């Protein structure tokens, strides 16, 4: 909808993320321009649990290159942003070997533990978003945080 009214819109270059922990991790990675990611190999593809399957590669090097490019695009988009709209997504997360993943990469669900984030975990994540906004503000970006509740943008009336 925003594109239809000619707003400049950038979505997450590492792919759609569904839970607040993965969203916060992606934003932290963008803020630090941290292009390194642990890569996993299943079948004929390499991937990072921090990214969408569109960034999978036939080799570790190719998957890392695609991931690094996506993180750099995320950094550049946030650096240029005036407004960032964030939703928390779902409180359900999947863990692989004790770590929350952003994407299960079509691996068997028996490899993962599914659990719901606690209210305390989500509140802690929200405070982390504030730190990320502060970092980009220090770089000169004029980012305003706009909360979204139940799919609606919440704006304060003047």
N, C-alpha and C positions, 0 to 999 in steps of 0.2 A: 504494500500500500504506500509506503513512504517513497519508493522509487517512482510510483505513478504520479506523485505530486512533485517530482523532480528534486527530491532531497538526495544528497550523496549518502549512500548506505554501503557500509562494509560489513560483511559477516565474518565470523571466525574463520581464518584461513586454515586452521588445523581441523576444521569440520564441526558439525553440530555436536554440542555437548549437552548432556541431559541432567547432570547433577551439579550442585553448587560447589562441591569440592574440586571437581575437574575444571569447572569454569574458573575458579580462583587460581588453580595451578597454572592454567593456560595464561591468565592475565599476569601472574608473577613471572612466568617464563618470557612473555612479551616485554614486560617492563625491564627485565634484565638482559633482553635480547639473548637469552640462553638457548643456543641452538643445539646443544648436546642432548641426546635422549638415548635411553637404553633401548636397544633393538632386540627383537625376538624373531626367531625363525620357525615357521610352521609350514610344512609342505614345501612349496616352491616360492614362498614369499617372505619378505622381511618387513617388520612393522614395529611401531611404537604403540604401547597401550595409551599414550597421551594424545593420539591423533586418530582421525577417521581412516577408513580403509582406502580412501582415494590417495593417501600418501604412502601406501604399501609399495614396495619395490622388489624387483627380482634378485637384488643383491643388497647386502648391508649398506654399501656405499650409496647406492641409488636411493634407498629408503631414507638414509640420513640426509642426503642432499635435498630431497623433497621436503623433509621435515624442517630443515634449516631455512629453506626458502620461505616456507609458510610462517615460521616464527619471525623472520625479518619483515615479512609483509604485515604481520600483526603488530610488531613494534612501530612500524611506520604509520599504520592506520591509527593507532592510539596516540602517537605523537602529534598527528595532524587533527585529531578529533576535537570537536567543540562539545559534543554531548555523547554520552555513552549510555545506552539503555541495557540494563542487565536484568535478567530474570533468574530466580534461583533454580528453576526447573523442578525436578522431582527430588524427594528426600531419599529415594531408593538408590543404592550404590551397589556395584559389583566389585569384589576384592579378588585379586589374584596374588597368591602367596603373601597375604597380609597387606597389600597395597590397593587402594581404590584405583580403578582404571576408568578411563574416559570412554573406551570402546572395547568390546569383547572380541572383535575381529572374527566373528562367526566360529569361534572355538566352542567346543561342547560346554554347556552350562555347568556340568559337573566339575569343571576345572575352577569354578568361581564360587565365592560365598556371596549371597545376596543379603543385604541388610539395610535397615532404614537409619539414616543419620539422626542423631538426637537433636533436640532443640538447642542444647548447649553447643554442639558442633557447628550448627548452622549460624548461631549468633557469633561464634568465634570467626567463622569464615567471613561474615559480613564486616567485622572489624578489619579483616585482612584486605577487603575491597577498598576501605578507606585509605590504607597505606599505599595501595597501588595508585589510587587517584592522586594522592599527595606526591608520589614520585613523578608522575607525568606533569602535574602542575609545576613542580620544581624545574622541569625541562622547558616550561613556557606554554604548555597546553592549558587551555581554559576549559577544563572538563567539569561539567555539571552532572551530578548523579541523579538520575530520575528513577524512582522506585516504580516497579510494576507489580500490582496486586491483582490476582485472579484475572490475568490477561489484559488489564487496563492500566494505561499510563496514569500515574497519580501526579498531578501538577498542583502546586499551591496557587490559589487565586490571590491576585494583588489587592 
